[in-house]
Amino acid sequence: MTSIRASFPIGEAELAHWRTLFEEPDAAELAGDEIGDPPAGWTDWPAWAVTRWPSLA
């Protein structure tokens, strides 16, 4: 399996934008409690995550 790693510069304005999209985990998520069902069409969160981040497979 080949892993590709890349980096790229990000400006202050871009970083500020991405910070607005970040959702800080709540106490239940940090404790590992149930966080609800995965999005429609997915059997579980690991299956969903692997499609977003193939390196998790």
Biopython code that builds the backbone (N, CA, C, O; Angstrom):
import numpy as np
from Bio.PDB.StructureBuilder import StructureBuilder

atoms = [
    (1, "MET", "N", (0.841, -1.179, 0.000)),
    (1, "MET", "CA", (0.000, 0.000, 0.000)),
    (1, "MET", "C", (0.888, 1.244, 0.000)),
    (1, "MET", "O", (1.824, 1.341, 0.794)),
    (2, "THR", "N", (0.604, 2.166, -0.862)),
    (2, "THR", "CA", (1.376, 3.389, -0.975)),
    (2, "THR", "C", (0.657, 4.519, -0.254)),
    (2, "THR", "O", (-0.553, 4.699, -0.386)),
    (3, "SER", "N", (1.418, 5.259, 0.496)),
    (3, "SER", "CA", (0.858, 6.395, 1.213)),
    (3, "SER", "C", (1.369, 7.683, 0.576)),
    (3, "SER", "O", (2.569, 7.826, 0.339)),
    (4, "ILE", "N", (0.486, 8.598, 0.306)),
    (4, "ILE", "CA", (0.863, 9.882, -0.263)),
    (4, "ILE", "C", (0.681, 10.946, 0.805)),
    (4, "ILE", "O", (-0.396, 11.082, 1.385)),
    (5, "ARG", "N", (1.726, 11.686, 1.055)),
    (5, "ARG", "CA", (1.656, 12.773, 2.022)),
    (5, "ARG", "C", (2.007, 14.060, 1.302)),
    (5, "ARG", "O", (2.972, 14.112, 0.540)),
    (6, "ALA", "N", (1.250, 15.060, 1.536)),
    (6, "ALA", "CA", (1.507, 16.346, 0.901)),
    (6, "ALA", "C", (1.185, 17.456, 1.886)),
    (6, "ALA", "O", (0.393, 17.283, 2.812)),
    (7, "SER", "N", (1.799, 18.562, 1.670)),
    (7, "SER", "CA", (1.482, 19.747, 2.459)),
    (7, "SER", "C", (1.333, 20.917, 1.507)),
    (7, "SER", "O", (1.803, 20.878, 0.369)),
    (8, "PHE", "N", (0.689, 21.931, 1.977)),
    (8, "PHE", "CA", (0.496, 23.112, 1.155)),
    (8, "PHE", "C", (0.351, 24.319, 2.071)),
    (8, "PHE", "O", (-0.124, 24.201, 3.201)),
    (9, "PRO", "N", (0.761, 25.471, 1.577)),
    (9, "PRO", "CA", (0.640, 26.676, 2.406)),
    (9, "PRO", "C", (-0.822, 27.088, 2.541)),
    (9, "PRO", "O", (-1.629, 26.872, 1.638)),
    (10, "ILE", "N", (-1.142, 27.678, 3.672)),
    (10, "ILE", "CA", (-2.500, 28.174, 3.895)),
    (10, "ILE", "C", (-2.376, 29.563, 4.522)),
    (10, "ILE", "O", (-1.638, 29.764, 5.486)),
    (11, "GLY", "N", (-3.105, 30.499, 3.961)),
    (11, "GLY", "CA", (-3.062, 31.867, 4.454)),
    (11, "GLY", "C", (-3.952, 32.059, 5.676)),
    (11, "GLY", "O", (-4.768, 31.198, 6.004)),
    (12, "GLU", "N", (-3.788, 33.174, 6.332)),
    (12, "GLU", "CA", (-4.581, 33.472, 7.532)),
    (12, "GLU", "C", (-6.076, 33.492, 7.233)),
    (12, "GLU", "O", (-6.869, 33.001, 8.036)),
    (13, "ALA", "N", (-6.474, 34.051, 6.090)),
    (13, "ALA", "CA", (-7.902, 34.111, 5.738)),
    (13, "ALA", "C", (-8.470, 32.722, 5.533)),
    (13, "ALA", "O", (-9.583, 32.434, 5.974)),
    (14, "GLU", "N", (-7.714, 31.852, 4.864)),
    (14, "GLU", "CA", (-8.173, 30.476, 4.654)),
    (14, "GLU", "C", (-8.277, 29.732, 5.980)),
    (14, "GLU", "O", (-9.242, 29.008, 6.225)),
    (15, "LEU", "N", (-7.279, 29.918, 6.825)),
    (15, "LEU", "CA", (-7.297, 29.270, 8.136)),
    (15, "LEU", "C", (-8.492, 29.750, 8.956)),
    (15, "LEU", "O", (-9.148, 28.950, 9.624)),
    (16, "ALA", "N", (-8.770, 31.019, 8.909)),
    (16, "ALA", "CA", (-9.924, 31.564, 9.636)),
    (16, "ALA", "C", (-11.218, 30.938, 9.118)),
    (16, "ALA", "O", (-12.112, 30.623, 9.903)),
    (17, "HIS", "N", (-11.319, 30.758, 7.813)),
    (17, "HIS", "CA", (-12.517, 30.128, 7.237)),
    (17, "HIS", "C", (-12.661, 28.692, 7.738)),
    (17, "HIS", "O", (-13.741, 28.298, 8.177)),
    (18, "TRP", "N", (-11.579, 27.906, 7.676)),
    (18, "TRP", "CA", (-11.656, 26.507, 8.106)),
    (18, "TRP", "C", (-11.967, 26.398, 9.588)),
    (18, "TRP", "O", (-12.622, 25.448, 10.018)),
    (19, "ARG", "N", (-11.507, 27.357, 10.370)),
    (19, "ARG", "CA", (-11.835, 27.335, 11.811)),
    (19, "ARG", "C", (-13.337, 27.468, 12.038)),
    (19, "ARG", "O", (-13.864, 26.915, 13.003)),
    (20, "THR", "N", (-14.034, 28.193, 11.165)),
    (20, "THR", "CA", (-15.488, 28.338, 11.332)),
    (20, "THR", "C", (-16.214, 27.036, 11.044)),
    (20, "THR", "O", (-17.351, 26.859, 11.483)),
    (21, "LEU", "N", (-15.583, 26.116, 10.314)),
    (21, "LEU", "CA", (-16.209, 24.842, 9.963)),
    (21, "LEU", "C", (-15.935, 23.750, 10.988)),
    (21, "LEU", "O", (-16.596, 22.712, 10.980)),
    (22, "PHE", "N", (-14.974, 23.973, 11.860)),
    (22, "PHE", "CA", (-14.609, 22.980, 12.859)),
    (22, "PHE", "C", (-15.653, 22.938, 13.966)),
    (22, "PHE", "O", (-16.050, 23.976, 14.494)),
    (23, "GLU", "N", (-16.093, 21.743, 14.310)),
    (23, "GLU", "CA", (-17.023, 21.559, 15.426)),
    (23, "GLU", "C", (-16.273, 20.879, 16.563)),
    (23, "GLU", "O", (-15.854, 19.727, 16.447)),
    (24, "GLU", "N", (-16.113, 21.598, 17.646)),
    (24, "GLU", "CA", (-15.435, 21.031, 18.804)),
    (24, "GLU", "C", (-16.255, 19.862, 19.345)),
    (24, "GLU", "O", (-17.473, 19.978, 19.477)),
    (25, "PRO", "N", (-15.612, 18.742, 19.659)),
    (25, "PRO", "CA", (-16.368, 17.600, 20.185)),
    (25, "PRO", "C", (-16.998, 17.936, 21.531)),
    (25, "PRO", "O", (-16.417, 18.649, 22.349)),
    (26, "ASP", "N", (-18.198, 17.407, 21.739)),
    (26, "ASP", "CA", (-18.857, 17.644, 23.024)),
    (26, "ASP", "C", (-18.424, 16.561, 24.018)),
    (26, "ASP", "O", (-17.660, 15.661, 23.670)),
    (27, "ALA", "N", (-18.911, 16.654, 25.239)),
    (27, "ALA", "CA", (-18.498, 15.734, 26.304)),
    (27, "ALA", "C", (-18.809, 14.284, 25.951)),
    (27, "ALA", "O", (-18.003, 13.399, 26.240)),
    (28, "ALA", "N", (-19.969, 14.019, 25.329)),
    (28, "ALA", "CA", (-20.341, 12.646, 24.969)),
    (28, "ALA", "C", (-19.374, 12.070, 23.941)),
    (28, "ALA", "O", (-18.976, 10.910, 24.039)),
    (29, "GLU", "N", (-18.998, 12.882, 22.958)),
    (29, "GLU", "CA", (-18.045, 12.397, 21.953)),
    (29, "GLU", "C", (-16.678, 12.121, 22.580)),
    (29, "GLU", "O", (-16.047, 11.106, 22.283)),
    (30, "LEU", "N", (-16.231, 13.017, 23.438)),
    (30, "LEU", "CA", (-14.939, 12.823, 24.083)),
    (30, "LEU", "C", (-14.931, 11.609, 24.996)),
    (30, "LEU", "O", (-13.895, 10.963, 25.161)),
    (31, "ALA", "N", (-16.072, 11.293, 25.590)),
    (31, "ALA", "CA", (-16.179, 10.134, 26.479)),
    (31, "ALA", "C", (-16.347, 8.837, 25.701)),
    (31, "ALA", "O", (-16.272, 7.754, 26.280)),
    (32, "GLY", "N", (-16.575, 8.936, 24.380)),
    (32, "GLY", "CA", (-16.758, 7.733, 23.571)),
    (32, "GLY", "C", (-18.183, 7.224, 23.589)),
    (32, "GLY", "O", (-18.444, 6.104, 23.151)),
    (33, "ASP", "N", (-19.111, 8.027, 24.088)),
    (33, "ASP", "CA", (-20.509, 7.626, 24.096)),
    (33, "ASP", "C", (-21.054, 7.580, 22.685)),
    (33, "ASP", "O", (-20.425, 8.086, 21.756)),
    (34, "GLU", "N", (-22.205, 6.986, 22.521)),
    (34, "GLU", "CA", (-22.861, 6.885, 21.215)),
    (34, "GLU", "C", (-23.072, 8.284, 20.634)),
    (34, "GLU", "O", (-23.537, 9.188, 21.328)),
    (35, "ILE", "N", (-22.731, 8.451, 19.374)),
    (35, "ILE", "CA", (-22.869, 9.757, 18.740)),
    (35, "ILE", "C", (-23.960, 9.776, 17.674)),
    (35, "ILE", "O", (-24.057, 10.733, 16.905)),
    (36, "GLY", "N", (-24.763, 8.753, 17.621)),
    (36, "GLY", "CA", (-25.854, 8.729, 16.661)),
    (36, "GLY", "C", (-25.516, 7.908, 15.435)),
    (36, "GLY", "O", (-24.400, 7.410, 15.286)),
    (37, "ASP", "N", (-26.487, 7.778, 14.572)),
    (37, "ASP", "CA", (-26.342, 6.970, 13.372)),
    (37, "ASP", "C", (-25.479, 7.675, 12.329)),
    (37, "ASP", "O", (-25.416, 8.904, 12.291)),
    (38, "PRO", "N", (-24.814, 6.887, 11.483)),
    (38, "PRO", "CA", (-24.047, 7.493, 10.395)),
    (38, "PRO", "C", (-24.992, 8.080, 9.352)),
    (38, "PRO", "O", (-26.197, 7.834, 9.401)),
    (39, "PRO", "N", (-24.457, 8.849, 8.412)),
    (39, "PRO", "CA", (-25.301, 9.423, 7.366)),
    (39, "PRO", "C", (-26.063, 8.329, 6.592)),
    (39, "PRO", "O", (-25.638, 7.175, 6.548)),
    (40, "ALA", "N", (-27.170, 8.710, 6.000)),
    (40, "ALA", "CA", (-27.985, 7.769, 5.225)),
    (40, "ALA", "C", (-27.131, 7.075, 4.171)),
    (40, "ALA", "O", (-26.321, 7.704, 3.491)),
    (41, "GLY", "N", (-27.328, 5.780, 4.052)),
    (41, "GLY", "CA", (-26.607, 4.996, 3.065)),
    (41, "GLY", "C", (-25.378, 4.291, 3.603)),
    (41, "GLY", "O", (-24.752, 3.510, 2.885)),
    (42, "TRP", "N", (-25.018, 4.552, 4.859)),
    (42, "TRP", "CA", (-23.841, 3.932, 5.455)),
    (42, "TRP", "C", (-24.275, 3.010, 6.584)),
    (42, "TRP", "O", (-25.164, 3.350, 7.365)),
    (43, "THR", "N", (-23.649, 1.845, 6.670)),
    (43, "THR", "CA", (-24.024, 0.877, 7.703)),
    (43, "THR", "C", (-23.495, 1.246, 9.076)),
    (43, "THR", "O", (-24.131, 0.964, 10.091)),
    (44, "ASP", "N", (-22.336, 1.874, 9.105)),
    (44, "ASP", "CA", (-21.742, 2.285, 10.385)),
    (44, "ASP", "C", (-20.705, 3.384, 10.136)),
    (44, "ASP", "O", (-20.350, 3.664, 8.991)),
    (45, "TRP", "N", (-20.228, 4.000, 11.215)),
    (45, "TRP", "CA", (-19.270, 5.095, 11.076)),
    (45, "TRP", "C", (-17.941, 4.646, 10.477)),
    (45, "TRP", "O", (-17.388, 5.371, 9.650)),
    (46, "PRO", "N", (-17.393, 3.473, 10.858)),
    (46, "PRO", "CA", (-16.137, 3.056, 10.225)),
    (46, "PRO", "C", (-16.254, 2.910, 8.699)),
    (46, "PRO", "O", (-15.330, 3.278, 7.974)),
    (47, "ALA", "N", (-17.369, 2.384, 8.213)),
    (47, "ALA", "CA", (-17.567, 2.263, 6.763)),
    (47, "ALA", "C", (-17.593, 3.641, 6.113)),
    (47, "ALA", "O", (-17.010, 3.835, 5.047)),
    (48, "TRP", "N", (-18.258, 4.587, 6.742)),
    (48, "TRP", "CA", (-18.290, 5.961, 6.230)),
    (48, "TRP", "C", (-16.889, 6.565, 6.236)),
    (48, "TRP", "O", (-16.473, 7.188, 5.259)),
    (49, "ALA", "N", (-16.167, 6.379, 7.334)),
    (49, "ALA", "CA", (-14.846, 6.988, 7.478)),
    (49, "ALA", "C", (-13.865, 6.480, 6.429)),
    (49, "ALA", "O", (-13.064, 7.258, 5.910)),
    (50, "VAL", "N", (-13.911, 5.194, 6.109)),
    (50, "VAL", "CA", (-12.983, 4.631, 5.133)),
    (50, "VAL", "C", (-13.199, 5.244, 3.751)),
    (50, "VAL", "O", (-12.246, 5.363, 2.981)),
    (51, "THR", "N", (-14.417, 5.629, 3.423)),
    (51, "THR", "CA", (-14.635, 6.261, 2.127)),
    (51, "THR", "C", (-14.080, 7.679, 2.110)),
    (51, "THR", "O", (-13.716, 8.192, 1.052)),
    (52, "ARG", "N", (-14.017, 8.304, 3.262)),
    (52, "ARG", "CA", (-13.457, 9.659, 3.359)),
    (52, "ARG", "C", (-11.941, 9.635, 3.481)),
    (52, "ARG", "O", (-11.251, 10.486, 2.918)),
    (53, "TRP", "N", (-11.430, 8.664, 4.211)),
    (53, "TRP", "CA", (-9.999, 8.526, 4.478)),
    (53, "TRP", "C", (-9.592, 7.077, 4.201)),
    (53, "TRP", "O", (-9.548, 6.259, 5.120)),
    (54, "PRO", "N", (-9.295, 6.756, 2.933)),
    (54, "PRO", "CA", (-8.969, 5.375, 2.554)),
    (54, "PRO", "C", (-7.814, 4.755, 3.353)),
    (54, "PRO", "O", (-7.736, 3.532, 3.465)),
    (55, "SER", "N", (-6.933, 5.564, 3.899)),
    (55, "SER", "CA", (-5.810, 5.011, 4.669)),
    (55, "SER", "C", (-6.271, 4.325, 5.950)),
    (55, "SER", "O", (-5.482, 3.627, 6.588)),
    (56, "LEU", "N", (-7.526, 4.507, 6.339)),
    (56, "LEU", "CA", (-8.042, 3.841, 7.537)),
    (56, "LEU", "C", (-8.322, 2.368, 7.306)),
    (56, "LEU", "O", (-8.438, 1.601, 8.262)),
    (57, "ALA", "N", (-8.434, 1.962, 6.042)),
    (57, "ALA", "CA", (-8.790, 0.567, 5.712)),
    (57, "ALA", "C", (-7.742, -0.403, 6.209)),
    (57, "ALA", "O", (-7.880, -1.611, 6.019)),
]
sb = StructureBuilder()
sb.init_structure("model")
sb.init_model(0)
sb.init_chain("A")
sb.init_seg("    ")
for serial, (resi, resn, name, xyz) in enumerate(atoms, 1):
    if name == "N":
        sb.init_residue(resn, " ", resi, " ")
    sb.init_atom(name, np.array(xyz, "f"), 0.0, 1.0, " ", f" {name:<3s}", serial, name[0])
structure = sb.get_structure()
